[in-house]
Amino acid sequence: HRMLDHYLHTAHQAAALTGTARVLISLTPPAEGAHPEDFAGDTARANAWFSAEQTVLIALVEQAATHHYDAHTWQLAWAIASHLHICGLWQEQKAVHLAAMEAALRLGDPVAQAHAHRGLGVGAPGLDNWDEARGHVERAIALFTEADDMGACADACRTLAWIADQQGDLEGALVAAQRSLDLYRALCLGADDNRGLLRIAAGLNSVGWSLIMLGQYKQALDYCLEALDLYQRLGDETTEAHIWDSIGHAQHHLGQYDEAVTSFRNALALWQQQPVSASWLTADTLMGLGDAYLSLGRFDAARIAWAEGLDVAERLGHADAGAFRTKLRGLDESGVPSA
């Protein structure tokens, strides 16, 4: 029990530092004799701890489930979910949240079930199961709403916006993103609520991305720049990278190709500070960077970006590997020589 409390409370603290746009769950105090680590607000230390303890944390979810420490099971899964997501560990994400779901059902706790559904929804797209992902996240939203846990509901709506976008349901994505933003704004306590303001910024970026997909590029850029201003004032490099990526896409569609290159490279610089620099998120940004270079006629730079993205995608088993191959093949077939 002390060991599980040590890891759970340490992972919860690390998750609070490395994922500031996510609404935190509440924990009971650790057992007497348990001594969680203290990161003293140091995000780099928290990221390093997640990387060092990753294998242990995944195994602990299984051990907690085996011995029916059910609250520890679903809460540990919640605490490591963002780290697994950023690292592209989707099989592990699925496994820990299946264990979390079984534990939540044993507890009869609908909020725990909702968190498990959202975790399964976040992980399923990495395995190319978008319909399954949407079903889990929609169920999470329903359960959070019934429990009046509107902060977690806002997080789940933001996840739904991402999934709907990937399914081609662009209007549905915008509706979900806007609901997320509205809920974050309603829950923010004021100018001194830094976590609340960071969630608003995440919501702004989600709406901005949905508008990009709908072709409303100027309006989208306004949302994303507002989000960037909040993040740069408050600080969260992971989500700031997402915002730079969105800005790059909007600028590209507005014909601001040089600015788009700068934005994508800003995103890459931030991704590469994460615990796994060659993450699937890096691959997504490399795709956009190559597109911007192509629009500038910088064919060699585009080839380099896409080749790097292909290498990342192949190592992670990412579904975009095929898209990178298609783009590189298109360059070769166009007769553009390499340097």
VENJO-V42197 format. One record per pair of residues at least 12 apart in sequence whose C-alpha atoms are under 7 Angstrom apart, sorted by the first residue. I is the first residue (numbers start at 1). J is the second residue. If there is no record, write none. Layout:
{{I;J} {I;J}}
//
This chain:
{{2;31} {2;33} {2;34} {3;34} {4;72} {5;30} {5;31} {5;34} {6;34} {6;35} {6;36} {7;36} {8;72} {8;76} {9;36} {10;36} {10;37} {11;79} {11;80} {12;79} {14;46} {15;79} {17;41} {17;43} {17;46} {18;43} {18;46} {18;47} {20;195} {20;198} {20;236} {21;195} {21;198} {21;199} {21;202} {22;155} {22;199} {23;151} {23;152} {47;275} {48;275} {51;275} {58;96} {61;73} {61;76} {61;77} {61;96} {62;99} {65;99} {65;103} {70;103} {70;104} {70;107} {73;100} {73;103} {74;100} {74;103} {74;104} {74;112} {74;116} {77;96} {77;97} {77;100} {81;93} {81;119} {85;123} {86;279} {87;276} {87;279} {88;279} {88;280} {88;316} {90;123} {90;126} {90;127} {93;123} {94;120} {94;123} {97;116} {97;119} {97;120} {100;116} {101;113} {101;116} {110;143} {111;143} {111;144} {111;147} {114;140} {114;143} {114;144} {115;140} {117;136} {117;137} {117;139} {117;140} {118;136} {118;137} {118;140} {118;156} {120;133} {120;136} {121;133} {121;134} {121;136} {121;137} {130;163} {130;167} {134;160} {134;163} {137;156} {137;160} {140;156} {141;153} {141;156} {141;157} {150;183} {151;184} {154;180} {154;183} {154;184} {155;180} {157;176} {157;177} {157;179} {157;180} {158;176} {158;177} {158;180} {158;206} {160;173} {160;176} {161;173} {161;174} {161;176} {161;177} {170;210} {170;213} {170;214} {173;210} {174;207} {174;210} {177;203} {177;206} {177;207} {178;207} {180;203} {181;200} {181;203} {181;204} {184;196} {184;199} {184;200} {185;200} {194;234} {198;230} {198;231} {201;227} {201;230} {201;231} {202;227} {204;223} {204;224} {204;227} {205;223} {205;224} {205;227} {205;243} {208;220} {208;221} {208;223} {208;224} {209;246} {212;250} {217;250} {217;253} {217;254} {220;250} {221;247} {221;250} {224;243} {224;246} {224;247} {228;240} {228;243} {237;270} {238;270} {238;271} {241;267} {241;270} {241;271} {242;267} {244;263} {244;264} {244;266} {244;267} {245;263} {245;264} {245;267} {245;285} {247;263} {248;260} {248;261} {248;263} {248;264} {249;288} {252;292} {257;292} {257;295} {257;296} {260;292} {261;289} {261;292} {264;285} {264;289} {268;282} {268;285} {278;312} {279;312} {280;312} {280;313} {280;318} {283;309} {283;312} {283;313} {286;305} {286;306} {286;309} {287;306} {287;309} {289;305} {290;302} {290;303} {290;305} {290;306} {300;338} {300;339} {303;328} {306;324} {306;328} {309;324} {310;324} {310;325}}
//
